């Protein structure tokens, strides 16, 4: 069986157009990524959708046709079955720290701390922080606008009260003069 265009598109969409190993998107790379057989066909894998991953050229090249052939061989992380957070922790400097043996092996095999990926994660983190701050700024502006509206309403109410108070004082003064 071969991978049809429909299957390829399904794999792309399921992966949200990003490498399922390193997270680089089509937008980041300027083009479509590749479809990889997690369990390589050369080692007995098939074209079933559960065995297909969307990945960047580099991760695909580094993975090659790795598949554990004996019980002592390390396992590669399968992003379709477990979240990255099971095996990796992203540090503040953009590097990944492995939490498991599978994470350590995957990190080494796919070279997930290669400098361009570290820079990519840092930029992504900076963008996320910028968006968080921008959202907070927009919320503050909305709050200030609401406070301004409330202040304007209170000032109008105060103006009306002063007008009524002035009229009342004139009335009292006119009654006193009589």
C-alpha positions in Angstrom: 0.0 0.0 0.0 1.2 3.5 -0.7 0.4 6.7 1.1 -2.3 8.5 -0.8 -2.6 12.3 -1.0 -5.7 12.1 1.2 -3.7 10.2 3.9 -0.9 12.7 3.6 -3.3 15.6 4.1 -4.9 13.8 7.1 -1.4 13.3 8.7 -0.6 17.0 8.1 -3.8 18.3 9.6 -3.6 15.9 12.5 -0.1 17.2 13.3 -1.4 20.8 12.9 1.2 21.3 10.1 4.2 20.9 12.5 6.9 18.3 13.0 5.6 15.9 15.6 9.1 15.4 17.0 10.5 18.9 17.2 7.5 21.2 16.7 8.9 23.2 13.7 6.0 24.2 11.4 5.5 24.5 7.7 5.5 28.2 8.2 8.9 28.0 10.0 10.5 25.9 7.2 8.7 27.6 4.3 7.2 24.4 2.9 5.6 21.1 3.6 7.3 18.6 5.9 7.6 14.9 5.3 5.5 11.9 6.3 7.5 9.4 8.3 6.8 5.8 9.2 7.4 5.6 13.0 7.9 1.8 12.6 9.8 1.8 9.3 8.5 -0.2 6.5 12.0 -1.6 6.0 11.6 -3.1 9.6 8.1 -4.4 9.2 6.0 -1.2 9.6 3.0 -0.5 7.5 1.2 2.5 6.0 -1.5 2.6 8.6 -2.4 6.1 9.8 -1.4 5.2 13.3 2.1 4.5 12.1 2.5 7.8 10.1 4.0 10.9 11.6 4.5 14.4 10.1 8.1 15.5 10.6 10.7 17.9 9.4 13.4 16.7 7.0 16.1 16.9 9.7 14.2 14.8 12.2 13.4 12.3 9.5 17.0 12.2 8.4 18.3 11.7 11.9 15.8 9.0 12.7 16.5 7.1 9.5 15.0 3.7 9.8 15.6 3.2 13.5 13.6 0.5 15.1 14.6 -1.6 18.2 15.5 -5.1 17.1 16.2 -6.6 20.5 14.8 -6.0 24.0 17.9 -4.1 25.1 17.6 -1.5 22.3 16.2 1.8 23.5 12.8 2.9 22.4 12.2 6.1 20.4 9.5 8.4 21.7 6.3 8.2 19.7 4.6 11.6 19.7 1.3 10.0 18.6 1.1 8.0 21.8 2.6 10.2 24.5 3.0 14.0 25.0 6.5 15.4 24.9 6.2 16.4 28.5 6.3 12.8 29.5 9.9 12.6 28.3 11.2 16.2 28.1 11.3 19.4 30.0 12.0 22.6 28.2 14.5 24.8 30.1 14.5 28.6 30.1 17.5 28.6 27.7 15.5 26.7 25.1 17.2 23.4 25.5 15.3 20.2 26.2 16.2 18.1 29.3 15.3 14.5 29.2 13.2 13.0 31.9 13.3 9.4 30.8 15.5 6.9 29.1 13.3 7.1 26.0 13.7 10.9 26.2 17.5 10.7 26.5 17.7 8.4 23.5 15.2 10.4 21.4 17.0 13.7 22.3 20.3 12.2 21.2 19.1 10.4 18.0 17.0 13.3 16.6 19.4 15.9 17.9 16.6 17.8 19.4 18.9 20.3 21.0 20.6 21.3 17.7 21.2 25.1 17.8 18.5 26.1 15.3 15.9 24.2 17.3 17.0 25.8 20.5 16.8 29.2 18.8 13.4 28.3 17.5 12.1 27.4 20.9 13.5 30.6 22.4 11.8 32.7 19.7 8.6 30.8 20.2 8.8 31.4 24.0 9.5 35.1 23.4 6.5 35.3 21.0 4.3 33.6 23.6 5.5 36.0 26.3 4.9 39.0 24.0 1.4 37.7 23.2 0.7 37.2 27.0 1.9 40.8 27.7 -0.1 42.2 24.8 -3.2 40.4 26.0 -2.6 41.8 29.5 -2.1 45.3 28.0 -5.3 45.1 26.0 -7.2 44.0 29.1 -5.7 46.9 31.1 -6.7 49.3 28.3 -10.3 47.9 28.4 -10.3 48.2 32.2 -9.1 51.8 31.9 -11.7 52.6 29.3 -14.4 51.2 31.6 -13.1 53.2 34.5 -13.1 56.3 32.3 -16.7 55.6 31.4 -17.7 55.1 35.0 -15.8 58.2 36.0 -17.6 60.2 33.3 -21.0 58.9 34.5 -20.1 59.8 38.1 -19.1 63.3 37.0 -22.3 63.7 35.2 -24.2 62.5 38.2 -22.2 64.9 40.4 -23.0 67.8 38.0 -26.7 67.0 38.2 -26.5 66.8 42.0 -24.7 70.2 42.2 -27.3 71.7 39.9 -30.1 70.4 42.1 -28.2 71.5 45.2 -27.8 75.0 43.7 -31.5 75.2 42.9 -32.3 74.0 46.4 -30.0 76.6 48.0 -31.6 79.4 45.9 -35.0 78.2 46.9 -34.0 78.3 50.6 -32.5 81.7 50.2 -35.6 83.1 48.5 -37.8 81.7 51.2 -35.6 83.2 53.9 -35.8 86.6 52.2 -39.5 86.5 52.3 
